[in-house]
Amino acid sequence: MNDEDFLRFFADAVGAEEGSVTLDTQLSTLEGWDSVAYLSTMIYLDESVGVAVSPEQLVEAKTVADILAFAHSPQ
């Protein structure tokens, strides 16, 4: 998974237009960043990257880049 793949997935998960979400996007500005998007993101990262990101990590995340940092960090 590269960043562009994740951004496409993530925009869809939060109901945003493709290309409107960047790594710097603040999660608090996304109406669709809800419990369904949390779960979808956790499943996507587990299945695509083999990384288990916890709900606590997602709550800590402030930007899309923060989510990717958790996904790229050693478990």
LINSUL-V118204 format. One line per field, one symbol per residue. phi: phi as a letter, one per 20 degrees, with the letter a starting at -180 (. if undefined). burial: b if it has 9 or more other C-alpha atoms within 8 Angstrom, else e. Layout:
phi: ???
burial: ???
This chain:
phi: .dgfffffgfgffemdfgneddfeffffeegeecfffgfgfffgfffedmdeeegffffffdcffffffffeefe
burial: eeeeebbbebbbbbebebeebeeebbbeebebbeeebbebbbebbbeebebebeeebbeebbbbbbbbebbeeee
